[in-house]
């Protein structure tokens, strides 16, 4: 993300903070349609920025002063100073991201090393670990990489935080083995219909550094309980 994109996000933060301050200063008539629209946009922007953690990385009072000065047309810093400060902000963000990647990877490796010593855990050459929870009927079919399957799953981080679960939704999922993360593609081909396994995936067999959701930190090891219901 470049500086201009980051600046746009910060300006949006100003809009959300302004709306919150306005609502706090006076009673907002949310029966009014225009107020409903303004409030809804403010909530949407605010939630997005909180999710991106921008709010935690800046001084809100200084930010609001800068926003008011920009609107008023009288700045307390030169443009060169402003650009230098924005460069510093971006550098801090990049350093924090790299530090988090390293820390998460180290924690994942430590977890998997300890987990490999547990009774019943099998570790494959790829780094995939699994534990058989339930076995299907003897001689059950196994899917290939080109098949689609129906399965129930429950995904957690090593600390037990749930990030996705067809079990909690009460409806199994259908997907192609070529369309899922590498750890699933590998494990499901080893399973037979009716099997239920607990999978322990290293980051490179899960999402690695490119997490699809804030619920999964980059470079996280993931745990899935997977029950293979059908080959379709």
C-alpha positions as CSV (number, residue, x, y, z in Angstrom):
1,X,0.0,0.0,0.0
2,X,1.5,3.4,-1.0
3,X,1.5,6.6,1.0
4,X,-1.3,8.2,-0.9
5,X,-3.6,5.2,-0.2
6,X,-2.6,5.3,3.4
7,X,-3.3,9.0,3.5
8,X,-6.7,8.4,2.1
9,X,-7.4,5.9,4.8
10,X,-6.3,8.4,7.5
11,X,-8.5,11.1,6.1
12,X,-11.4,8.6,6.2
13,X,-10.5,8.1,9.9
14,X,-11.1,11.8,10.4
15,X,-14.6,11.5,8.9
16,X,-15.5,8.6,11.2
17,X,-14.0,10.4,14.3
18,X,-15.9,13.6,13.4
19,X,-19.2,11.7,13.1
20,X,-18.6,10.0,16.4
21,X,-17.7,13.4,18.1
22,X,-20.8,15.0,16.6
23,X,-23.0,12.2,17.8
24,X,-21.5,12.5,21.3
25,X,-22.0,16.3,21.4
26,X,-25.6,16.3,20.6
27,X,-28.5,13.9,20.5
28,X,-28.7,12.4,17.0
29,X,-32.1,12.0,15.5
30,X,-31.8,8.6,13.9
31,X,-35.4,8.7,12.7
32,X,-34.1,11.2,10.1
33,X,-33.1,9.4,6.9
34,X,-30.2,11.7,6.2
35,X,-28.8,11.1,9.7
36,X,-29.3,7.4,9.3
37,X,-27.2,7.5,6.1
38,X,-24.5,9.6,7.6
39,X,-24.4,7.4,10.8
40,X,-24.2,4.2,8.7
41,X,-21.4,5.5,6.6
42,X,-19.5,6.6,9.7
43,X,-19.9,3.2,11.3
44,X,-18.8,1.4,8.2
45,X,-15.7,3.6,7.8
46,X,-14.9,3.4,11.5
47,X,-15.2,-0.4,11.6
48,X,-12.9,-0.8,8.5
49,X,-10.3,1.4,10.0
50,X,-10.4,-0.3,13.4
51,X,-10.1,-3.6,11.6
52,X,-7.0,-2.3,9.7
53,X,-5.6,-1.1,13.1
54,X,-4.9,2.4,11.9
55,X,-6.6,3.9,14.9
56,X,-4.1,2.2,17.2
57,X,-1.1,3.7,15.3
58,X,-1.7,7.4,15.5
59,X,-2.3,10.1,18.1
60,X,-5.9,11.0,17.7
61,X,-5.7,14.5,19.2
62,X,-2.8,15.4,16.8
63,X,-4.7,13.9,14.0
64,X,-7.8,15.9,14.7
65,X,-5.8,19.1,15.0
66,X,-4.2,18.4,11.6
67,X,-7.6,17.7,10.1
68,X,-9.0,21.0,11.4
69,X,-6.0,22.9,10.2
70,X,-6.2,21.4,6.7
71,X,-9.9,22.3,6.5
72,X,-9.1,25.8,7.8
73,X,-6.2,26.3,5.4
74,X,-3.6,27.1,8.0
75,X,-1.0,24.4,8.6
76,X,1.5,24.2,11.4
77,X,4.0,22.1,9.4
78,X,5.6,22.6,6.0
79,X,4.7,20.2,3.1
80,X,8.2,18.7,3.3
81,X,7.8,18.0,7.0
82,X,4.3,16.5,6.4
83,X,5.7,14.1,3.7
84,X,8.6,13.2,5.9
85,X,6.2,12.4,8.8
86,X,4.1,10.2,6.5
87,X,7.2,8.4,5.3
88,X,8.1,7.7,9.0
89,X,4.6,6.4,9.6
90,X,4.8,4.0,6.6
91,X,8.3,2.8,7.7
92,X,7.0,2.1,11.2
93,X,4.1,0.2,9.7
94,X,6.4,-1.9,7.5
95,X,8.8,-2.6,10.4
96,X,5.9,-3.7,12.6
97,X,4.5,-6.0,9.9
98,X,7.9,-7.6,9.4
99,X,8.3,-8.1,13.1
100,X,4.9,-9.7,13.4
101,X,5.7,-12.0,10.5
102,X,8.9,-13.2,12.2
103,X,7.3,-13.5,15.6
104,X,4.3,-15.4,14.3
105,X,6.4,-17.8,12.2
106,X,8.6,-18.6,15.3
107,X,5.5,-19.2,17.4
108,X,4.0,-21.5,14.8
109,X,7.3,-23.5,14.5
110,X,7.5,-23.9,18.2
111,X,3.9,-25.0,18.4
112,X,4.3,-27.6,15.7
113,X,7.6,-28.9,17.2
114,X,5.9,-29.5,20.5
115,X,2.8,-30.9,18.9
116,X,4.8,-33.5,16.9
117,X,5.8,-35.1,20.3
118,X,2.1,-35.8,21.2
119,X,0.8,-39.3,21.2
120,X,-1.1,-40.1,18.0
121,X,0.3,-37.2,16.0
122,X,1.7,-38.2,12.6
123,X,4.2,-35.8,10.9
124,X,4.6,-36.1,7.1
125,X,7.6,-35.0,5.0
126,X,5.7,-31.9,3.9
127,X,5.4,-30.8,7.5
128,X,1.7,-31.6,7.7
129,X,0.7,-33.2,11.0
130,X,-2.5,-35.1,11.6
131,X,-4.3,-37.2,14.3
132,X,-7.0,-39.7,13.5
133,X,-10.1,-39.0,15.6
134,X,-12.5,-41.4,13.9
135,X,-12.2,-44.0,11.2
136,X,-14.7,-44.7,8.5
137,X,-15.7,-48.1,7.2
138,X,-12.8,-50.3,6.1
139,X,-12.0,-50.0,2.4
140,X,-13.7,-46.6,2.0
141,X,-12.9,-44.6,-1.0
142,X,-10.4,-41.7,-1.0
143,X,-10.6,-38.6,-3.1
144,X,-8.1,-37.5,-5.7
145,X,-6.8,-34.0,-6.3
146,X,-9.3,-33.6,-9.1
147,X,-12.3,-34.6,-7.0
148,X,-14.8,-32.5,-5.1
149,X,-15.9,-33.5,-1.6
150,X,-18.5,-32.8,1.0
151,X,-16.9,-32.2,4.4
152,X,-17.5,-30.8,7.8
153,X,-14.7,-28.8,9.3
154,X,-13.8,-26.7,12.4
155,X,-10.9,-24.3,12.1
156,X,-9.0,-22.8,15.1
157,X,-5.7,-21.1,15.9
158,X,-3.3,-22.8,18.3
159,X,-4.8,-20.7,21.1
160,X,-8.2,-22.2,20.4
161,X,-9.7,-19.1,18.7
162,X,-12.3,-20.2,16.1
163,X,-11.9,-18.5,12.7
164,X,-14.2,-20.7,10.5
165,X,-16.5,-23.6,11.1
166,X,-19.0,-25.4,9.0
167,X,-19.9,-27.3,12.2
168,X,-21.0,-24.1,13.9
169,X,-23.0,-23.1,10.8
170,X,-24.7,-26.4,10.8
171,X,-24.0,-27.1,7.1
172,X,-21.2,-29.1,5.5
173,X,-19.2,-27.5,2.7
174,X,-18.6,-28.7,-0.8
175,X,-15.3,-27.8,-2.5
176,X,-12.7,-29.1,-5.0
177,X,-9.5,-30.4,-3.6
178,X,-7.6,-28.2,-6.2
179,X,-9.4,-25.1,-4.8
180,X,-8.3,-25.3,-1.1
181,X,-5.1,-24.6,0.8
182,X,-2.2,-27.1,0.2
183,X,-2.5,-28.8,3.6
184,X,-6.2,-29.7,2.9
185,X,-5.4,-31.0,-0.6
186,X,-2.7,-33.3,0.8
187,X,-4.6,-34.5,3.8
188,X,-7.9,-35.2,2.2
189,X,-6.3,-37.5,-0.4
190,X,-5.1,-39.6,2.5
191,X,-8.5,-39.8,4.2
192,X,-11.4,-42.2,3.4
193,X,-15.1,-41.4,3.5
194,X,-16.2,-41.4,7.1
195,X,-12.8,-40.5,8.5
196,X,-12.5,-37.6,10.9
197,X,-9.0,-36.2,11.4
198,X,-7.4,-33.3,13.3
199,X,-5.0,-31.5,11.0
200,X,-2.1,-29.3,12.1
201,X,-0.9,-27.1,9.2
202,X,2.3,-25.2,9.1
203,X,2.0,-21.7,7.6
204,X,3.4,-22.7,4.2
205,X,0.6,-25.3,3.9
206,X,-2.1,-22.8,5.1
207,X,-2.1,-19.1,4.1
208,X,1.5,-18.2,4.8
209,X,2.0,-14.4,4.9
210,X,-1.1,-13.7,2.8
211,X,-3.9,-14.1,5.4
212,X,-7.4,-13.8,3.9
213,X,-8.9,-12.5,7.1
214,X,-7.8,-10.5,10.2
215,X,-9.0,-13.5,12.2
216,X,-5.9,-15.4,11.0
217,X,-2.6,-13.6,11.7
218,X,-0.1,-14.0,8.9
219,X,2.3,-16.9,9.3
220,X,-0.1,-18.8,11.6
221,X,-0.2,-22.5,12.1
222,X,-3.8,-23.7,11.8
223,X,-5.7,-26.5,13.3
224,X,-8.7,-28.1,11.5
225,X,-11.0,-30.9,12.5
226,X,-12.1,-32.4,9.2
227,X,-14.8,-35.0,8.6
228,X,-14.9,-36.4,5.0
229,X,-18.6,-37.1,4.3
230,X,-18.8,-37.7,0.5
231,X,-16.8,-37.7,-2.7
232,X,-18.8,-35.9,-5.3
